[in-house]
Amino acid sequence: MSLMVKQKNFKPLIAPLFLLASGFMFGQKTVSDTAKVDTKDIEEVVVIGYGKVKKSDLTGSVASVSAKDLAATPAMNALQALQGRASGLNIVTSGGAPGAGANVTIRGGASITQGTSPLYIVDGFQLDNALNVINPNDIESIDVLKGPSAIAIYGARGSNGIIVIKTKSGKKGRTTINYNSFLMFDMLSKRIDMISNSEQFVKYQYEMAQLQGKTTQWSNVFDNSLGTDSPGFYTGVFNRISNRYANSSALDWQEKMLGGTGLTQNHNVNFSTGNEKTQAFVSYNYNKQDGLLQNFSETRNSLRANINSELKKGLRVDVSTMFTSNSTNGGGEYGGMKKILLQPITGGTLFNDDQLFNTQTFPDFSSLDSGYDTENPFIETQASTKNSRSRTFVANMGLEVDFLKNFTFRTAGQYQWGSSKSTSFSDENSRAFLTDPINTGVNGSIGNSESYRYQITNTVNYTNTFGDKHKVSALAGQEVVYSQSESSSMTLIKFPIPNFGLDQIDNATVRDKSAGRGAPNTLLSFFGRANYTYDDRYLVTGTLRYDGSSKFGPNKKWGLFPSAAVAWRLSQENFWQNSKISGIINELKFRYEYGVTGNNDIGSNLFFTNIVQTDYPMNNTPGNPAYVPGSSLGNPNLIWEESQNSNLGMDLGLFNNRIKLTAELYDNKVSGMLLNSLLPVSSGYSRQYQNIGSMTNRGFEFTLNTTNIKKGFRWTTDLNFSSNKSKVLSLEQNQNIRTFGVGGNRTGVVTYYATVGEELGDMYGYVYQGVYTTDDFNVNPDGTFGSLKAGVVKPATGTPKPGDMKFAADNEAGDQFTRKMQKIGNGTPDFFGGIQNNFSYKGFDLAIFMKFSVGGDIYNATKHSLSPYALFQNVPGEFGNNYYRLIDPNTGQITNNVQRLKELNPDEGSRTWSLSNANSQNITYPSSYYVEDGSYLRIAQVTLGYSFERQFLQNVGLSNARIYFTVNNLATITGYSGYDPEVSAASGVAVTPGFDSSTYPRSRSYVLGINLTF
């Protein structure tokens, strides 16, 4: 269920729910002074760049998620499993469609116009989009590197943060086989309230038709084509509507299209074996998800094998391979929810319900009103298909040698290959065909791409302990990463017959085609790191990386990226350990780090000016190829964005680590941002990439882990909380604002501003102030309304009428709306996080995971697109019940009488706008009417499991067996009126958060699962 909060401001509700849900309060008796410190806490290690370190020895900011945490989450991919479980990491999925992408940012990202996605490192190697590619069952741990000491070791690629993934390996000991499987049943979690009564719908349609001069068209659909000149047409129209439609059925399009159940099945099997010399791990995963909409599905297969072997003492080799195949139907996302919601709920006298649902009605309705733009979604999902397929192959090999004393040399290499293919096809029932049957007709497209990357890394490690107190470790390395890609595509039209689809492309006409090979990219690097620890109390870390990138000009290829960090374990001081406070605070560490990182996530060869082909007519004959410089001027001085980062951290352990707290304060400044800047016309070019902008990200994070009860019945709580605020410091020379438009007039549009001195995510539009009421007008002697009263804001154009939309004045005099953009919201949340409560008793376990986001506005572009702009389309019930009436039911005509308008519109000021022609234009404006508070608290997952007793397992030949039941997306407490408050406008871009445009709805799912170990 979705629980709707009525008040506009959701924030006051969060605090009590926050405390209630977290479960931090427990009695003194629960905490035992004699409880022993759990050794696994002391020896816990995290994976950092080119190595690992004990958590107690960390000097940098790192958030960790273990395999146990991931295994507790039945998920299609690691993105879903990781969501809300690490401080500083914000994962916002783009919708609920199978294969839907997500926007992943760490500490707000470090760019305005370039990519903000983190760098993914898997087993020491870069793997793009790793959380979507890797089977979550294969992951041993995930470490999110956030602070400069941890990320500077990756230099030019580190400014957006690093997600380090370690996959599982074979274990020494007996052979084990694990089988994990679940079935998931998806159902629509929320419905949008639309007009659902046929009589109300037809009356609404009549008012729109009358006000827009389309009464004849209305009659052709709803009144059996009765002529408007027929006696009593107008005076009897409302009675005829009531008589005909009072008991008429109405199609529920949401139920028809989304009311079914989507089935997901996931099967994973892995094999682990090993002895003292060699260990092996092999896994296979199959996942098939069917969406709520027909023809929307995703199928994934993945195979992984890891082998680790000690060839002889001091010589080790490791080999791993992975193959993943992914196929998505429906394009991975669905931008047409409005096409379901806007469908007419009755076909009137033109179509019965069966015809309305099973016929492509678009030609009939659009011929009567050219503004009608919603094809039948049931027919369209069959007539227009989209498919995409991707395959990824990865092979790693490493050789490690111990030499001299305390030295280890490692050389490792990786080869990655990836290919993808996307196709689309639209037959004679599709909108594309019906809109242009002659020039376009039956049509389709094919796109192919292929890429490969290799990486070679050589490192030397040195570790030593001098005396009992001095620990030293050092790392020196060299690395090269090379990547290359190529692609081709073509658009095909005029297929003679649709029967064979894209298998008949030889008979189609090629409209567009392209092919190209991307410029090769090379990154050559030298790096080093040194760690020193004195008496487990004072820790120092220094790193240095020197990167050279082929993306930049000959004189700007190289950059130096240093960092330094210090930590003080106060709780290890003698005076602390000998005091009484050590019995309460047994771990206290302070950390500070500073470093410089970069972002080279840009296109290749931007440092020179491209040459493009054009046509040069000779002797009045076209078709002669010529070559001219492109419109973008190359910049030989271009270099990566640079981020100067600082982090202050504290690690606290109380009551023998029954309570553990990590708190972070950070300040990241990005300078030399890569902006595609406008050039003077006199230059002969339109744009050039330049390093000219700067911004900051500042924030606070904390992670709290508590063991509330541990004897017999066990209860633990994990909470993470993050807050980030960005600020634009500078843009292009003499420019204080940069704008980013999202959406369109009918699909919902808003403009985001990046303004010097302001936060990213600012939405700009017009301030909506309700509608003009009869009290805003002077009354003529005949009782009709006249001119506006003095002091009432004037519209931008035309003469207003009661029921017209009213926008706030924006001129200096304060008396007129001039269409000057004003700030109407900001899409960045004030803070976000997640809460996990785990309970266990004997064989039973219960896990409740909640995630929350507070603050952050949403521009509800779905609601914008549902505003009335064409005949025969439906509207939300909120509007249909409350729009400003201008038609008098007694006459069937427009009334200008003030008294009658008051009678038709009680409480005028609370009404939404009328259906007048003026408002058909007004609704194309972005306005504050569509801005809503995006705060929410979601009960994201509840899992109840049971592990069978050892005696039973021995009798059936198992070493472990667990069954569980999970509910995903159980409830969402929010004031947002759309399908879901978790929305993402664009993947990898930080400047346009909080934009919701016809997003495929997120479902509620019920999961049955089993874990077996043989």
Secondary structure, 3 states (H helix, E strand, C coil): CEEECCCCCCHHHHHHHHHHHHCCCCCHHHCCCCCCCCHHHHCCEEEECCEEEEHHHCCCCEEEEEHHHHHCCCCCCHHHHHCCCCCCEEEEECCCCCCCCEEEEECCCCCCCCCCCCEEEECCEECCCHHHHCCHHHEEEEEEECCHHHHHHHHHHCCCCEEEEEECCCCCEEEEEEEEEEEEEEEECCCCCECCCHHHHHHHHHHHHHHCCCHHHHHHHHCCCCCCCCCCCCCCHHHHHHHHHCCCCCCCHHHHHHCCCEEEEEEEEEEEEECCCEEEEEEEEEEEEECCCCCCEEEEEEEEEEEEEEEECCEEEEEEEEEEEEEEECCCCCCCHHHHHCCCCCCCCCCCHHHHHHCCCHHHHHHHCCCCCCCCHHHHHHHEEEEEEEEEEEEEEEEEEEECCCEEEEEEEEEEEEEEEEEEEECCCCHHHHHCCCCCCCEEEEEEEEEEEEEEEEEEEEEEEECCCEEEEEEEEEEEEEEEEEEEEEEEECCCCCCCHHHHHHHCEEEEEEEEECCCEEEEEEEEEEEEEECCCEEEEEEEEEEEECCCCCCCCEEEEEEEEEEEEHHHCHHHHCCHHHHCEEEEEEEEEEEEEEECCCCCCCCCCCEEEEECCECCECCCEEEEECCECCCCCCCCEEEEEEEEEEEEEECCCCEEEEEEEEEEEEEEEEEEEECCHHHCCCEEEEEEEEEEEEEEEEEEEEEEECCCCEEEEEEEEEEEEEEEEECCCCCCEEEEEEEECCCEEEEEEEEECCCCCEEEEECEEEECCHHHEEECCCCEEEEECCCCCECCCCCCCCCCEEECCCCCCCCECCCCCEEEEECCCCEEEEEEEEEEECCEEEEEEEEEEECCEEEEHHHHHCCCCCCCCCCEHHHHCCECCCEECCCCEECCEHHHHHHHCCCHHHCECCCCHHHHHHCCCCEHHHEEECCEEEEEEEEEEEECCHHHHHHHCCCEEEEEEEEEEEEEEECCCCCCCCCCCCCCCCCCCCEECCCCCCEEEEEEEEEEEC
